[in-house]
Amino acid sequence: MTIAAILRGKGAALVTVSPETTVAGAIALLAEHRIGALPVVTDGVVRGIFSERDVVRLLAGSDSDVLQARVQDVMTAPALSAAPGDAVLAALSLMTQRRIRHLPVVEDGELRGIVSIGDLVKFRIERIEAEAAAMRDYIQQV
């Protein structure tokens, strides 16, 4: 299965920020949408990613003035990404190896969506459960 299948299941909703957004503004978006990361985008191109981990790192290492900083100054860049045609297992492997929880999906240089490790694990569990049910049905028929 591919990342495109995950995106089809999630829908097209996508929240992004510009590099000029303040850290406080980005944190407000994370909270409002109950999400863990925001792609930082200019003209449809992913420039980086701003995540909960960035927030924790910033707040642990400085005073509250950091909330007025621009996202471009504190984001994780460059952002690792996946393509819609990439296999789910390949994306899971990348995310596990690099210890990241969110992966922008980019096609022809433009952002198409974002997947979380939770999205991928959920998809894999559903597939495994469906395969197990099919095997049970097959065995009962034999």
N, C-alpha and C positions, 0 to 999 in steps of 0.2 A: 504494500500500500504506500501511497505517496502523501506528501505534505498537502497537496491540492485537496485530497479527500478530507483532511482535517479542517482545512479552511472552509470547504463546502458545508461541513457540519456546524462550524462555529458561526457562520454568517459573515457579512461584510463589514460589520461595525469595527472601526479602527480609530483609536485616539492617538494623536501625535502632538508634538510640540516643535516650535521653531528653536533654533539655537539661541535666540535672544530672550526667550522666556526666562523669567526669574526662577530660582530654585523653589521659592515659596509658591509660585504659580503652578509649577510642575507637581509639587507635593499635593496641592489642592486638587489637581486633576486625578492623581493616583487615588486619592481618598474618594473623590466624587464618583469615579467609575469603578471603584473597588478592584483595581488592577495593580500589578506589580512592576510594570515597566512601561516606558513611553519611548517609541522611536523618535529620534531627533531628526527632523526632515526639513530640507530646503529644496524647493522645486521638484518634489516627488522623490528626491534622492536621500537615502539614509546616510546621515553624517555621523551618527553615534546612537547610543541608547542610554536612557536615564532610568535607573531602577531603584527599588527599595534599598538595595545594598549600597548604592551611591549615597542615598540619604543618610544611612547609618554611619557610613565612613565619614561623611562631611560633618555631621553633628558630633561625632566622637572626637574629631580632630580640631575643632575650632569653636568659635563663639557664634552667637545667633546672627551675626552680620552676614554669615554665609548664605542666609536665606534670600538676600538681595543679589547674590551673584547670578550671573547668567548661566543657563544650562550648558552652553558650549564650553564654558570654563571648567566644568566639573563632570561632564558626561564620560561614559566609557566609549572610547573611540580608538580605532574603527570598530564598528559592531560586527561581530560574526553574523553570517546570515545563511539561509537555506533558499533553495529554489523550489517552486511548486512541484517539480518532477522528482525531487529527492525522496528517497525511501525514508519512511518513518524511523526504521531502525538505525539508519545512518545519522539522522538528526538526533535521536536519543543518545547515540554513541558520542557525537560531538559535544552535546550538552553535558554529558556525564564527564567526559575527559577534561573539558575546559571549565567545569563547575559553574555553568551558567544556567539560568532558569527560563530565559526568554530568548527567542530567536526570530528576528525579522525575516519575512519571506519576501525575496526580491526576484523580480523577473524583468529582464531587459533593462536593468538599472533602476527600476521603479519599485517602490514598496507595494506589495500586494496583500500583506497581512502580517500577523505575528502569531507565533505559537509558543505556548509555555510547556514546560516539562510535564505539568499536570495534564494538559491536553493530549500529549503523546502517550503518556502512561494510561490514561482513560481509554484512549482508542485501542491500545494494545490489549488491555484487559477485556474490552468488549469483543475484540476479535478472538481471543483465546476462549472466552465463554461461549461464543457462537460455534467455534470449532468443536468444543467439548460437547455441546448440545447436539451437533450434527453427528458426532461419533456415537453418542448414546442412542440417538434415533436409528442409526444404521445398525448398531449391534442388536437392538430390540427387534428389528425387522428380520434379521438373519436367523 
